[in-house]
Amino acid sequence: MEGGQGSLKIAGPTIERTNFMEKTGNDTVKLALDEVKPLAEEALKRAGCNDENASAVAECIYQAERHGAHSHGLFRMPGYLASLNSGKVNGKASPKVSVSRPSVLSVDGDGGYAPLAHQHLAKPLADLAKQQGVAIGALTNTFHFAALWQEVELLAHEGVAAIACTAFKPALPPAGGTKPLYGTNPVAFAWPREGAEPMVFDQASAVMARGEVMIAAREGHTLPEGVGIGPDGNPTTDPNEILKGALLPFGGYKGASIALMVELLAGAMIGEQMSFEAAATDNNDGGPPRGGEFILAIAPGGAGPFNAAEQLFEQILTQDGTRLPGDGRRQKRASVAAAGVEIPNALYEKIAAI
């Protein structure tokens, strides 16, 4: 891990701050980057995860913070812990991968968080895609709360292109509507590159990810016009009102159509809950609902397409101000490693209290 020379010290039921965990003047706590995973991992284990599940989830949190994706980092910890404490999520889950059709690998997540299921799936799915050209991963009986880009990037490092999508609880209205029906329903895509890190993007079907709206509400920021509507159906820039009302799909009906596609692929197609069903069955403990994920892995049978893509990437980068998707996150690594991670003291205390 990156970030410093200290380590997290566990003493009795609380977690002590080391020299890296300094209290700032604006009611926040600054941690060294290399303290993020041990902090998350220890709290997850004390809330009911076994070592394997805690490590998988904590790694996702660490990678999110490392890349500046704070809405999927420690910010998510209260939700993770709440669902373990309520008994909704199985902290000792043992995911099982099986071949349900010649080109389909099904993963029963055993009622646990999704990161461990992904670790079990990635290589078998990539291997199957290389054998057959394409392969589908169908994750069911899991609870997904992590950044989707990490999952397709894992597959790209195995040498295959990948598309993934997952649903959540209602947050977006259908085209022409004003009431939430679809989840923010992200879609992620990764393309492997020889001698370079994969090209990766991850984008919600909404104008903005719900986690970003939640952070804006926490910090008291207004949002740009066009992000969402209040419970009365009228446009608003107040994130609290948007959370009570609905986020808007990007591009109007075009984004709503993408969200609809995700509901069908990650829900109906693989026999899992769609967003409105997830809302009806969830216990609303602050963590994610049970849901599914659809992954398509593609292997062209040679390096030709991947090599050809480099010409397009070169053309993109000839224009001033451009970069490849995923590079923005990676460019944050050095600054995050040097500056550490700053979180509200209230969030730190919630985690440390476990």
C-alpha positions in Angstrom: 0.0 0.0 0.0 1.0 3.6 -0.5 1.0 6.5 1.9 3.3 6.4 4.9 5.3 4.7 7.5 2.8 4.1 10.4 0.2 1.5 11.0 -3.2 1.3 12.6 -3.1 0.4 16.2 -6.0 -1.7 17.6 -6.3 -1.5 21.4 -9.4 -3.0 23.1 -12.7 -2.0 21.7 -11.5 1.2 20.1 -9.1 2.2 17.3 -6.5 4.7 18.4 -5.2 7.5 16.1 -1.6 7.2 15.2 0.6 10.1 14.2 -0.9 9.9 10.8 -4.5 10.2 12.0 -4.5 13.9 12.8 -7.5 16.0 13.7 -7.8 19.0 11.5 -9.2 22.4 12.4 -12.4 21.9 10.4 -13.8 18.9 12.3 -12.3 16.4 10.1 -9.8 13.6 10.5 -6.9 13.1 8.1 -5.6 9.5 7.6 -2.6 8.3 5.7 -3.7 6.3 2.7 -2.2 3.1 4.1 -4.4 3.4 7.1 -7.6 3.2 5.1 -7.7 -0.5 4.4 -6.8 -1.6 8.0 -9.3 0.8 9.5 -12.1 -0.6 7.2 -11.0 -4.2 7.5 -10.9 -4.2 11.3 -14.4 -2.5 11.5 -15.8 -5.0 9.1 -14.5 -7.9 11.0 -15.8 -6.6 14.3 -19.2 -6.1 12.6 -19.3 -9.8 11.6 -17.2 -10.3 8.5 -14.7 -13.1 8.3 -11.2 -12.4 7.1 -11.8 -13.1 3.5 -14.9 -11.0 3.1 -13.5 -8.1 5.2 -10.3 -8.0 3.1 -12.3 -8.0 -0.2 -14.6 -5.2 0.8 -11.8 -3.2 2.5 -9.7 -3.4 -0.7 -12.5 -1.9 -2.7 -12.8 1.0 -0.2 -9.0 1.5 -0.3 -8.9 1.6 -4.1 -11.8 4.1 -4.2 -10.0 6.4 -1.8 -6.7 5.9 -3.6 -8.2 7.0 -6.8 -10.1 10.0 -5.3 -13.5 8.3 -5.7 -14.6 9.3 -2.2 -18.3 8.5 -2.7 -17.4 4.8 -2.8 -14.7 4.9 -0.1 -15.0 5.3 3.6 -18.2 7.3 3.0 -19.8 3.9 2.4 -18.6 2.3 5.6 -21.7 3.1 7.8 -23.9 1.4 5.3 -21.6 -1.7 5.1 -21.6 -1.9 8.9 -25.3 -1.3 9.3 -26.2 -4.2 7.0 -23.9 -6.5 8.8 -25.2 -5.5 12.2 -28.9 -5.9 11.1 -28.1 -9.4 9.8 -29.2 -8.6 6.3 -25.8 -9.3 4.8 -23.9 -12.5 5.5 -20.4 -11.5 6.6 -19.1 -15.0 6.2 -20.5 -15.6 2.7 -18.8 -18.2 0.5 -19.7 -17.4 -3.1 -20.2 -20.4 -5.5 -19.4 -20.2 -9.2 -21.1 -22.7 -11.5 -21.6 -23.1 -15.3 -25.3 -22.7 -15.9 -25.0 -22.5 -19.8 -22.0 -23.2 -22.0 -21.2 -19.5 -22.1 -22.7 -18.4 -18.7 -21.1 -18.5 -15.3 -23.5 -18.0 -12.5 -22.3 -16.8 -9.1 -24.5 -17.3 -6.0 -23.1 -14.7 -3.6 -24.4 -16.5 -0.5 -26.0 -13.3 0.7 -22.7 -11.5 1.1 -21.2 -8.3 -0.3 -20.2 -8.5 -4.0 -16.4 -7.9 -3.9 -15.5 -11.5 -2.8 -17.9 -12.9 -5.4 -16.0 -10.8 -8.0 -12.7 -12.2 -6.9 -14.0 -15.7 -7.3 -15.4 -14.9 -10.8 -12.8 -12.8 -12.6 -10.3 -15.4 -13.8 -12.9 -18.2 -14.6 -15.0 -15.7 -16.6 -11.9 -14.3 -18.5 -10.8 -17.9 -19.2 -14.2 -18.9 -20.5 -14.4 -15.8 -22.7 -11.0 -16.6 -24.2 -12.2 -20.1 -25.0 -15.5 -19.1 -26.5 -15.1 -15.5 -27.6 -17.7 -14.2 -25.2 -18.9 -15.2 -21.7 -21.5 -13.9 -19.4 -21.2 -13.5 -15.6 -24.5 -13.5 -13.7 -24.1 -12.5 -10.0 -27.1 -13.1 -7.8 -27.9 -13.1 -4.1 -25.3 -10.3 -3.5 -25.3 -6.8 -2.0 -23.5 -4.4 -4.3 -22.1 -1.1 -2.7 -18.7 -0.7 -4.5 -17.4 1.2 -7.5 -18.3 -0.7 -10.7 -15.1 0.3 -12.5 -13.0 -1.8 -10.2 -14.8 -5.0 -11.4 -14.4 -4.5 -15.1 -10.8 -3.3 -14.6 -10.1 -6.6 -12.9 -11.2 -8.4 -16.0 -9.2 -6.2 -18.3 -6.1 -7.1 -16.4 -7.0 -10.7 -17.3 -6.9 -9.7 -21.0 -10.5 -9.4 -21.9 -12.8 -6.4 -22.6 -15.8 -6.2 -20.2 -19.1 -4.5 -19.8 -20.9 -4.6 -16.4 -24.1 -3.1 -15.0 -26.1 -3.3 -11.8 -29.3 -1.8 -10.4 -30.2 -0.4 -7.0 -33.2 1.0 -5.3 -35.4 3.6 -7.2 -33.7 6.9 -7.8 -34.6 7.9 -11.4 -38.0 8.4 -13.0 -38.9 6.8 -16.4 -38.9 9.1 -19.4 -41.7 11.6 -18.9 -42.2 10.7 -15.2 -41.5 12.4 -12.0 -41.4 9.5 -9.5 -38.3 7.3 -8.9 -38.6 3.9 -10.5 -35.1 2.9 -11.8 -31.9 2.8 -9.8 -29.0 5.1 -10.8 -28.0 1.9 -12.7 -24.3 2.4 -13.6 -22.7 0.8 -16.6 -18.9 0.2 -16.6 -16.6 -0.7 -19.6 -13.0 -1.7 -19.6 -10.6 -2.3 -22.6 -7.2 -4.0 -22.0 -4.1 -2.3 -23.4 -0.6 -3.8 -24.0 2.0 -2.0 -21.9 -0.5 0.4 -20.4 -3.3 0.4 -17.8 -6.8 -0.5 -19.2 -9.1 2.2 -20.6 -12.0 2.2 -18.1 -15.2 4.2 -17.6 -18.0 3.9 -15.1 -21.0 6.1 -15.4 -24.4 6.2 -13.8 -27.5 6.5 -15.9 -28.3 9.6 -13.8 -26.8 13.0 -14.4 -24.8 12.5 -11.2 -24.1 9.5 -9.0 -26.3 9.3 -5.9 -23.3 9.1 -3.7 -22.1 12.5 -4.9 -25.5 14.0 -4.2 -25.3 12.5 -0.6 -21.9 14.0 -0.1 -23.2 17.4 -1.3 -26.0 17.1 1.2 -23.6 16.2 4.0 -21.4 19.2 3.2 -24.1 21.7 2.6 -23.4 22.3 -1.1 -26.0 23.2 -3.7 -25.9 21.3 -7.1 -26.1 22.5 -10.7 -29.4 22.8 -12.3 -30.6 19.8 -14.1 -29.4 17.2 -11.6 -32.7 16.4 -10.0 -36.2 17.2 -8.9 -37.8 17.5 -5.5 -40.7 15.4 -4.2 -43.1 17.8 -5.8 -41.7 17.1 -9.2 -40.1 20.5 -9.7 -36.5 21.2 -10.5 -34.2 21.9 -7.5 -30.5 22.5 -6.7 -30.9 21.4 -3.1 -29.4 17.9 -2.7 -31.6 17.1 0.3 -34.7 17.7 -1.8 -33.3 15.7 -4.7 -32.7 12.8 -2.3 -36.4 13.0 -1.3 -37.4 13.4 -4.9 -35.5 12.0 -7.8 -32.3 12.3 -9.8 -32.7 12.9 -13.5 -31.3 10.6 -16.2 -28.5 12.0 -18.3 -29.7 13.1 -21.8 -33.4 12.8 -20.8 -35.1 9.8 -22.4 -31.7 8.5 -23.6 -30.4 8.0 -20.1 -33.8 6.6 -19.0 -33.5 4.0 -21.7 -30.0 3.0 -20.5 -31.4 2.7 -16.9 -34.3 0.5 -18.3 -31.8 -1.7 -20.1 -29.8 -2.2 -16.8 -33.0 -3.2 -15.0 -33.7 -5.9 -17.5 -30.1 -7.2 -17.8 -29.1 -7.1 -14.1 -32.6 -8.0 -12.8 -35.0 -9.8 -15.1 -32.5 -11.5 -17.3 -30.6 -13.2 -14.5 -33.5 -13.8 -12.1 -32.7 -11.1 -9.6 -34.7 -8.1 -8.2 -35.3 -5.0 -10.2 -35.0 -1.7 -8.4 -38.7 -1.4 -7.4 -38.6 -5.0 -6.1 -35.4 -4.3 -4.1 -37.1 -1.3 -2.5 -40.1 -3.4 -1.5 -37.9 -6.1 0.2 -35.1 -4.1 1.7 -35.0 -3.4 5.5 -33.7 0.2 4.9 -30.9 -0.2 7.4 -28.7 2.2 5.4 -26.9 -0.4 3.3 -27.5 -1.7 -0.2 -30.5 -3.9 -1.1 -30.0 -7.4 -2.4 -29.5 -7.4 -6.2 -27.7 -8.7 -9.2 -25.0 -7.8 -11.7 -24.7 -8.6 -15.4 -21.2 -8.9 -16.8 -20.2 -9.5 -20.4 -16.6 -10.5 -21.1 -15.3 -10.4 -24.7 -12.1 -11.9 -26.0 -11.5 -11.4 -29.8 -9.2 -14.4 -30.2 -6.0 -12.4 -30.8 -4.4 -9.0 -30.1 -5.5 -7.4 -33.3 -8.5 -5.4 -32.1 -6.6 -4.3 -29.0 -3.7 -3.1 -31.1 -6.0 -1.4 -33.5 -7.6 0.5 -30.7 -4.4 2.2 -29.9 -4.7 4.2 -33.1 -8.0 5.6 -31.9 -6.6 6.4 -28.5 -3.7 8.3 -30.2 -6.2 10.3 -32.2 -8.1 11.2 -29.0 -4.9 12.4 -27.3 -3.8 14.6 -30.1 -6.5 17.1 -29.1 -5.6 19.5 -26.3 -7.5 19.0 -23.1 -8.3 15.3 -23.7 -7.5 12.2 -21.8 -8.6 8.6 -21.9 -11.4 7.5 -19.5 -9.9 6.3 -16.2 -6.8 8.4 -16.5 -8.3 11.2 -14.3 -8.7 8.8 -11.4 -5.2 7.4 -11.8 -3.7 10.9 -11.9 -5.0 11.4 -8.4 -3.0 8.6 -6.9 0.2 10.5 -6.2 -1.6 13.5 -4.6 -3.8 11.2 -2.4 -0.8 9.1 -1.4 1.1 12.4 -0.4 -1.8 14.3 1.2 -3.7 11.4 2.8 -7.5 11.0 3.1 -9.7 13.5 4.9 -13.1 12.5 6.3 -15.5 14.1 8.6 -14.8 13.4 12.3 -18.4 12.1 12.7 -17.8 9.5 10.0 -14.5 8.4 11.6 -16.1 8.1 15.0 -18.9 5.9 13.5 -16.3 3.6 12.1 -14.1 3.6 15.1 -17.0 2.9 17.4 -17.3 -0.6 16.0 
